[in-house]
Each structure stands twice: as C-alpha cells, then as structure tokens.
Amino acid sequence: MLPAVNGPSEQFLTNLDQIQSAMNTVQRQLSSGLRVGQASDDPSAVPSILKTQSEIAQNNQAQTNLNQVKTELLTGDASLQQAVTLVEQATTLAAQAASGTSTDAQNAILAAQVQGIQQQLVNLSNTSVGGRYIFSGDSDQQAAYALDSTQPNGVRQLAAAKSTQVITDANGNPLWTPMTAQDIFDSQSGGNVFAAVNGLLTALQNNDSAAAAASVASLNTADDHLNQQLGLIGIAENRVSDATTAASQSVTTQTADLGTLRDADTAGDAIQLSQLNTQQQAALSARATMSQSNLFDFLA
C-alpha cells in the first residue's frame, strides 16, 4: 500500500499543476494568436466578439455592394454624357436643316445622320454592366428600348418602367434609387429625348424646314433634361463614394476592437511563458530538498 501524500507534497503538486495549466494556456494563445479561441476561454467576452464580427461582415458586404453600384453609376454617367453629346449634335443638324437652304438630297444625308444618333441613343438606353441592364429597373435582364419607326417616338419600350430597388449604406440609410431608361430618355413630364430626335428625323424625311426649326426647342429641352439626370447621377456617385469610405473606416475600427477583445498579447504572453518556465524549474529544483518519506519516493 502506497503511503499517503503529506501536506507539503500535496501543495507542491497543486502548485505544479497550476503552473503547467497556465503554461498550456499561454502556449495555446501563442500558437493560435487568440486570447479567446473558444467560448470557455472568456465567456463574458463572447457576446461582444460575436457582435463585432457581425458588424465587420455587414460593413464588408456593404463595401462589396456599394462598389458594384459605383461601377454602374460611373458607367451610367459616361452613357449620359454620350447622350448629351448626341443630342447636341442633333441640335446642330436641326439648325442646319432649319435654314431652308438644304436640298432634298442634303436632307436625306442629314436624316441618315439623325437615324444614327437615334440608334446610338437606343443603345445607350440599353447600357449594361455585368450582365445587367442598368436602366431597365426591376427588369434588369431585359433591354429597355428598341428602334421602331411605327411608334410616335421612333422607339418601342421593351421593359416595364419600374424601379423599386433602393441603394442603402451599411446602416440601411437610403442613398439612391436607380433611374430607368424611361426617366432618362422617354420622360413623360417633359424633355423627352426620343421624341425630340424623332421629331427632327420626321421633319428631315418630309423636307420640312419649319418643323426642323421647331425641333430645335424640343432638342434643347431634351438636352437640359439629360443634364439634370446627369447631375442626379453625380450626386449619387458622391453619396455612394462617401458611404463606401465610411464602411471601410468602420471595418478598420471594428477590426481593431475585435483584436482587443479576442487576440492574444503575443509579447506579454512570451514574457509570461518565460516567467512560468522559471517558476516550474524552481519548483522542480525544490523537489530535491523535500523529505523522501512521501510520494516522491515512488516517483523518482
């Protein structure tokens, strides 16, 4: 029968076990880089860690979404700038036809040029990014317009003019409601681009210099309308850019907070491990001075 472990030996073993347990914890933190690698490491810190991780994920997703929107806005901006240039070209042609000095043959040449402008405007109304028609609203897999000379405006609408999507920042605040091709090119409230260009085309095809002169006013109104839409896109670009920057800054702050909550203090842990090693060696050295009439007689 083994002799009982006396008081000093029992205390020694308890202290040695505590030192080893602390060393295991510090070594695990150094190995993983985490102070809290599992819930049991610090149960009180877990809710804050999970909340911060969720906020980081939310802001990262917001950045991804906003960068996509930014790309679409930049593309839309470029498309509208092209549209403005085209309408101004049409206005120049209208002024030329309005002089009343153009022959039928010259009007036919001008009409061909206007038809080219009309086609380019339809193409711009069908601008796409990443497989999405950005001016088709909720029907973003469908082109918005096609040329159709049987229609009053010279075009046929292919996609329903409806946009219910709202672009928000990371906190859900609205930034932008995407505009549709109807808003831009086929507005029913004035400044109808398709109607203005088609009016000029009809005037040229009919060799009607008076109608060509009258189309100048419509084209100028359409030009103003396009510039207004371009301004709205510019405002949206600024808002989206600011929201993207804010989300990025939040991620930086939250990542630092997460590190404080969860990550190990590598330098401090290294010092602590060295101290624990020293304590362990000191405890084991003290073993040699202990009475042999105890458990260590059987461990030697």
C-alpha positions in Angstrom: 0.0 0.0 0.0 1.3 3.5 -1.0 1.9 5.9 1.8 -0.3 9.0 1.9 0.8 12.2 0.3 1.6 14.6 3.1 0.6 18.2 3.1 3.7 19.8 1.7 3.8 17.3 -1.2 0.1 17.8 -2.0 0.6 21.6 -2.1 3.7 21.1 -4.3 1.7 19.0 -6.8 -1.2 21.5 -6.8 1.2 24.4 -7.5 3.0 22.5 -10.2 -0.3 21.6 -11.8 -1.4 25.3 -11.8 1.9 26.3 -13.3 1.5 23.7 -16.1 -2.1 24.7 -16.8 -1.1 28.3 -17.1 1.7 27.4 -19.4 -0.7 25.3 -21.6 -3.0 28.3 -21.8 -0.2 30.7 -22.8 1.3 28.3 -25.3 -2.2 27.8 -26.9 -2.6 31.6 -27.2 0.9 32.0 -28.7 0.2 29.2 -31.2 -3.3 30.4 -32.3 -2.7 34.1 -31.8 -6.0 34.2 -30.0 -6.8 35.0 -26.4 -10.3 33.8 -26.9 -10.3 30.8 -29.2 -13.4 29.2 -27.7 -16.2 30.3 -25.5 -14.8 28.8 -22.4 -11.6 31.0 -22.6 -13.6 34.1 -21.7 -17.4 33.6 -21.7 -18.0 37.3 -20.8 -16.2 38.5 -24.0 -18.1 36.2 -26.4 -21.2 38.4 -27.0 -19.0 41.4 -27.8 -16.8 39.3 -30.1 -19.8 37.9 -32.0 -21.4 41.4 -32.3 -18.2 42.9 -33.6 -17.6 40.1 -36.1 -21.2 40.6 -37.4 -20.6 44.3 -37.8 -17.4 43.7 -39.7 -19.2 41.2 -42.0 -22.0 43.7 -42.6 -19.6 46.5 -43.5 -17.6 44.3 -45.7 -20.7 43.3 -47.6 -21.8 46.9 -47.8 -18.5 47.8 -49.4 -18.9 45.0 -52.0 -22.4 46.1 -52.8 -21.5 49.8 -53.0 -18.5 49.1 -55.2 -20.8 47.4 -57.7 -23.2 50.3 -57.5 -20.3 52.7 -58.0 -19.3 50.9 -61.2 -22.9 51.1 -62.5 -23.1 54.8 -61.7 -19.8 55.5 -63.4 -21.0 53.6 -66.5 -24.3 55.4 -66.4 -22.6 58.7 -66.0 -20.5 58.0 -69.1 -23.6 56.9 -71.1 -25.5 60.1 -70.2 -22.5 62.2 -71.2 -22.5 60.5 -74.6 -26.3 61.1 -74.8 -25.8 64.8 -74.1 -23.2 65.0 -76.9 -25.5 63.1 -79.3 -28.5 65.4 -78.6 -26.3 68.5 -79.1 -25.1 67.0 -82.5 -28.8 66.6 -83.4 -29.4 70.2 -82.4 -26.7 71.3 -84.8 -28.2 69.3 -87.6 -31.6 70.7 -86.8 -30.3 74.3 -87.1 -28.7 73.4 -90.4 -31.9 72.0 -91.8 -33.9 74.9 -90.4 -32.1 77.3 -92.7 -34.4 76.3 -95.6 -31.4 76.1 -97.9 -31.0 72.3 -97.7 -31.9 70.3 -100.8 -33.9 67.1 -100.6 -30.6 65.2 -101.1 -28.9 67.1 -98.3 -31.9 66.5 -96.0 -31.7 62.8 -96.8 -28.0 62.8 -95.7 -28.9 64.7 -92.5 -31.8 62.3 -91.9 -29.3 59.3 -92.1 -27.1 61.1 -89.5 -30.1 61.6 -87.2 -31.0 57.9 -87.6 -27.5 57.0 -86.5 -27.9 59.3 -83.5 -31.3 57.7 -82.7 -29.8 54.2 -82.8 -26.9 55.3 -80.5 -29.4 56.7 -78.0 -31.3 53.5 -78.0 -28.1 51.6 -77.4 -27.3 53.9 -74.5 -30.7 53.3 -73.0 -29.7 49.6 -73.0 -26.4 50.1 -71.2 -25.4 47.0 -69.3 -22.8 46.2 -66.6 -22.0 42.6 -65.6 -25.0 41.2 -67.5 -27.5 43.7 -66.0 -29.3 46.4 -68.0 -28.7 49.2 -65.5 -31.5 51.4 -66.9 -34.2 48.7 -67.0 -35.2 49.0 -63.4 -36.6 45.8 -61.9 -36.4 44.1 -65.3 -32.6 44.2 -65.5 -32.3 41.2 -67.7 -34.3 42.9 -70.4 -33.2 45.6 -72.8 -35.3 48.8 -72.3 -35.9 50.0 -75.8 -35.6 49.1 -79.5 -36.0 51.2 -82.6 -39.5 51.1 -84.1 -40.4 53.6 -86.8 -44.1 52.8 -86.4 -44.1 54.3 -82.9 -44.7 58.1 -82.3 -41.3 58.5 -80.6 -39.5 56.1 -83.1 -38.9 53.5 -80.4 -40.6 50.7 -78.7 -40.4 50.1 -74.9 -39.4 46.5 -74.1 -39.1 46.6 -70.3 -41.6 47.9 -67.8 -40.5 51.3 -66.5 -40.4 50.4 -62.8 -37.5 50.6 -60.3 -38.3 49.7 -56.7 -34.7 48.9 -55.6 -33.2 51.4 -53.1 -29.4 51.6 -52.6 -28.5 52.0 -48.9 -25.4 52.5 -46.9 -24.1 50.0 -44.3 -26.7 51.3 -41.8 -29.6 51.0 -44.1 -29.9 54.7 -44.9 -31.1 55.3 -48.5 -28.6 56.7 -51.0 -30.1 56.3 -54.4 -33.0 54.9 -56.3 -31.7 53.8 -59.8 -33.3 55.7 -62.6 -34.9 53.9 -65.6 -34.4 54.5 -69.3 -37.9 56.0 -69.4 -36.8 58.5 -66.7 -33.8 59.5 -68.8 -34.8 59.1 -72.5 -38.6 58.8 -72.6 -39.8 61.1 -69.9 -43.5 61.8 -69.9 -43.0 65.0 -67.9 -41.0 67.0 -70.4 -37.6 66.7 -72.1 -38.4 63.5 -74.0 -35.1 62.7 -75.8 -36.5 60.1 -78.1 -39.5 62.3 -79.1 -37.2 65.3 -79.8 -34.8 63.3 -82.0 -37.6 61.5 -83.8 -39.4 64.9 -84.5 -36.2 66.1 -86.2 -36.0 62.9 -88.2 -39.6 63.2 -89.4 -39.0 66.8 -90.4 -36.0 65.9 -92.4 -37.7 62.9 -94.1 -40.6 65.3 -95.0 -38.2 68.1 -96.2 -40.0 70.4 -93.7 -37.6 73.1 -92.7 -40.2 74.7 -90.4 -40.6 71.5 -88.5 -36.9 71.2 -88.3 -36.6 74.7 -86.8 -39.4 73.8 -84.3 -37.4 70.7 -83.3 -34.6 72.8 -82.0 -36.6 73.9 -79.0 -37.5 70.3 -78.2 -33.9 69.2 -78.5 -32.7 72.0 -76.2 -35.3 70.9 -73.6 -34.2 67.3 -74.0 -30.6 68.4 -73.6 -31.5 70.2 -70.3 -33.3 67.1 -69.1 -30.3 64.9 -69.8 -28.1 67.3 -67.9 -30.4 67.2 -65.0 -30.3 63.4 -64.9 -26.6 63.5 -65.2 -26.5 65.8 -62.2 -28.6 63.3 -60.2 -26.2 60.5 -61.1 -23.3 62.8 -59.9 -25.0 63.3 -56.6 -25.5 59.6 -56.2 -21.8 58.9 -57.1 -20.7 61.2 -54.3 -23.1 59.6 -51.8 -22.0 56.1 -52.7 -18.3 57.1 -52.5 -18.8 58.6 -49.1 -20.8 55.6 -47.8 -18.0 53.2 -49.1 -15.4 55.2 -47.3 -17.4 55.2 -44.1 -17.9 51.4 -44.3 -14.2 51.0 -44.9 -13.3 53.2 -41.9 -15.8 51.3 -39.7 -14.2 48.0 -40.7 -10.8 49.3 -39.7 -12.1 50.5 -36.3 -14.1 47.3 -35.7 -11.2 45.1 -36.6 -9.0 46.9 -34.0 -11.8 46.4 -31.5 -12.1 42.7 -32.3 -8.3 42.4 -31.8 -8.6 43.9 -28.4 -11.4 41.6 -27.5 -10.1 38.4 -29.0 -6.5 38.4 -29.9 -3.6 37.3 -27.8 -1.0 39.7 -26.4 1.9 38.0 -28.1 4.7 40.0 -26.4 3.0 39.7 -23.0 2.4 36.0 -23.4 6.0 35.4 -24.3 7.1 37.1 -21.1 4.6 35.3 -19.1 5.7 31.9 -20.5 9.3 32.7 -19.7 8.2 33.5 -16.1 6.2 30.3 -15.8 9.1 28.2 -17.1 11.3 29.8 -14.4 8.7 29.1 -11.8 8.3 25.5 -13.0 12.1 24.9 -12.9 12.3 26.5 -9.5 9.5 24.2 -8.2 11.2 21.1 -9.7 14.5 22.1 -8.2 12.9 22.4 -4.8 11.8 18.8 -5.0 15.4 17.7 -4.3 15.2 19.3 -0.8 11.9 17.7 0.2 11.7 14.7 2.5 11.8 11.4 0.7 9.2 9.9 3.0 6.4 11.0 0.7 5.0 10.4 -2.8 8.3 11.4 -4.5 9.9 8.2 -3.2 7.7 6.4 -5.7 8.0 9.0 -8.5 11.8 9.1 -8.5 
